Amino acid sequence: MATTADASDGRFHLADGRTLAFAEYGAASGIPVVFFQGTPSSRLMHPPEDITRELDARLIVVDRPGFGGSDASLGRTLLDWPRDVAVLLDHLGVGAFAVAGVSGGGPYALATAYCLPERVRAVSVCGGSGPLELPGALRGAALVRRAGYLLARHAPRLFRWFLRHTTNPNQQTEKFIRRYTRHNPPADQAIITDPTFHEMYLANFAEASRQGFDAFADEVILGSRPWGFDLRDIAVSVHFWQGECDNSTPLAMAQGMAARIPGATLSVLPGEGHLFIYGPLWRTVLKDLLFAVPRQS
């Protein structure tokens, strides 16, 4: 079966009948960067577009299965996602590209680097979630985050029940944001209260959850279990950017991953938290990525 797409509304139809929803930001003819947003999140979530455009980048954000406008994929694994991305990028005329992954999007960024080394030129992981097998992986994480990871890994049914009985972001978005981010450090709170970011944040959570909570649970459970590939087998340049005060995906995760990926770099950002990518530091991260990607004709 052939794949089809309707570029006017950012919908792409895969050969198996599933739909992927996507959005593009920045320069339409710029250097392609695929942005893997956090969990729960949607294609509406993106770093400052003025910086993306200024640096002549074409930022592509795709709803992962079950979020926003993308259909769910029963029994999916982390390694299924790069195949979907590759087919979509083929349609969009993208050859080589860079990847930026934030928070729960970090595992998907690294899985894509592992599966598509011939196309991925560089990866930036910004406060990315790491494998729980890493020594001390949860050291420095807020209690609610540690509990969530451990429930997802050891009691997934209970974790699903818990999510279904928390505030629904599609009905009480402001309340959900307050509960979800109340442990975040001051640097994050400053970003959250910025009016432009806050408006995007509200719309993002509502869109991400419009199909329910199953995709949220699926992603956390997938990320808390073995990923299905060895970090030591990643053959792409990876740069980890980590907020010093991040208590959602703590420094120990970034340190453990950087130590295992050959040639990986780790930059620790003093005073920063989990959301730094949505502020001025996006310029630094994006510049670093764009050096590695050839401009396409």
MOQUIRA-V596135 format. One record per residue. PSI is psi in whole degrees, -180 to 180 (999 if undefined). OMEGA is omega in degrees with one decimal (* if undefined). Layout:
psi: <PSI:PSI>
omega: <OMEGA:OMEGA>
//
This chain:
psi: <135:157:148:161:152:95:-21:-30:15:39:134:132:115:165:-27:6:-12:152:136:131:139:164:154:144:155:-139:121:-33:18:-176:127:131:123:125:120:106:171:-168:128:142:177:-178:-12:-13:124:156:174:121:-29:-36:-43:-44:-42:-38:8:48:147:101:124:122:126:134:125:164:130:-9:145:-122:7:134:150:157:102:130:22:160:170:-35:-6:-32:-44:-32:-42:-45:-44:-42:-42:-45:-33:-46:-38:0:24:128:-96:148:165:164:136:127:135:138:-122:-10:-12:-48:-35:-34:-44:-36:-38:-40:-41:-42:-28:54:-22:-13:-32:119:-29:154:135:124:117:103:42:146:139:168:138:-13:-16:139:127:26:-34:5:123:-5:146:152:-44:-34:-44:-45:-41:-47:-47:-38:-46:-38:-43:-20:65:-34:-43:-38:-45:-43:-43:-46:-39:-19:14:175:131:116:-19:-14:-36:68:-44:-44:-40:-46:-43:-43:-40:-27:8:-23:-9:147:170:-38:-38:-40:-34:-38:-43:-36:-6:127:-42:-47:-43:-41:-43:-41:-45:-51:-38:-49:-39:-43:-41:-32:11:-17:1:-164:-4:-43:-38:-50:-44:-46:-43:-40:-44:-44:-24:-12:169:138:-17:5:160:126:-29:-11:4:125:21:150:124:131:120:128:126:125:131:-33:12:119:17:-55:94:168:-35:-34:-49:-42:-44:-42:-44:-33:-21:-25:123:126:6:153:144:124:118:129:109:133:-8:158:-134:-22:18:-26:-19:14:-161:-24:-13:-34:-44:-47:-46:-42:-43:-41:-44:-23:-25:-6:123:144:137:144:999>
omega: <179.8:173.3:178.4:179.7:171.3:-173.2:-176.1:179.6:176.1:177.4:-179.0:-175.9:-178.1:-177.1:-179.3:177.0:179.2:176.2:169.7:173.5:-178.9:176.4:177.7:-178.5:176.4:-175.6:-175.4:-179.4:-176.5:179.2:-173.9:174.6:176.7:-175.5:177.4:-175.7:-176.6:-176.8:-7.9:-178.2:-175.9:179.5:179.5:-176.1:-178.3:175.6:-176.1:-174.8:179.7:177.1:179.0:-179.3:-179.5:-178.1:174.8:177.2:175.2:-175.6:-178.4:-177.9:-174.5:171.9:174.9:-173.0:176.9:177.2:174.3:-177.5:179.7:-180.0:175.8:178.0:-173.6:176.3:-176.4:174.4:176.4:-175.1:173.4:-173.4:179.6:178.1:177.1:-179.6:-177.8:-179.3:177.4:-179.0:173.7:179.9:-177.6:177.9:-179.0:175.2:176.3:-178.6:173.4:-178.4:169.8:179.2:-178.1:174.5:-179.9:174.1:-180.0:178.3:179.9:175.5:-178.7:175.9:178.7:176.2:-179.7:-174.0:-173.2:-176.4:-180.0:-177.9:-178.1:-176.7:179.9:-179.8:168.9:176.7:-172.3:-176.1:-174.1:175.3:-178.4:178.4:179.9:177.9:-180.0:179.1:177.5:-172.9:-175.9:178.5:-179.1:178.4:174.8:-176.2:-177.6:178.4:177.9:-179.8:179.7:178.2:-175.3:174.7:-178.9:-177.5:-170.1:-178.8:-174.2:178.3:177.1:178.3:177.7:178.6:-178.9:-178.8:-178.7:-178.1:172.5:-179.4:178.6:-178.1:179.3:-179.2:-178.2:-170.2:-179.7:-180.0:178.4:-178.7:179.6:-179.7:-173.8:-173.7:-173.7:179.4:-176.2:-176.8:-176.2:-179.5:177.5:-179.0:177.8:178.0:-177.2:-177.3:174.2:-172.9:-178.8:178.5:-176.4:177.9:177.4:-178.9:178.4:-178.5:-178.0:-177.9:178.0:179.7:-177.1:-173.3:-172.9:173.6:-177.9:-173.2:-173.9:-178.5:177.2:179.7:-179.0:-175.8:-179.1:178.7:178.1:-178.0:-177.7:179.4:175.9:-170.5:179.3:174.9:-177.5:178.9:-178.8:-179.9:177.0:-174.8:-178.5:177.1:-179.0:176.9:176.4:175.1:-171.1:174.1:-178.8:-175.0:-178.8:176.7:173.0:171.0:-165.9:-177.3:-178.4:177.9:-179.4:179.4:-179.4:179.7:-179.4:-179.8:-175.9:-178.4:-177.8:175.7:-178.5:179.7:176.5:174.5:178.4:-173.2:-176.2:175.1:-176.5:179.6:-173.6:-169.0:-173.4:-177.1:-179.1:176.6:-175.9:-179.1:173.6:179.3:-179.6:-179.3:-176.6:176.7:-179.4:-179.8:-170.0:177.4:-171.8:-173.0:178.6:174.4:-178.5:-179.5:*>
//
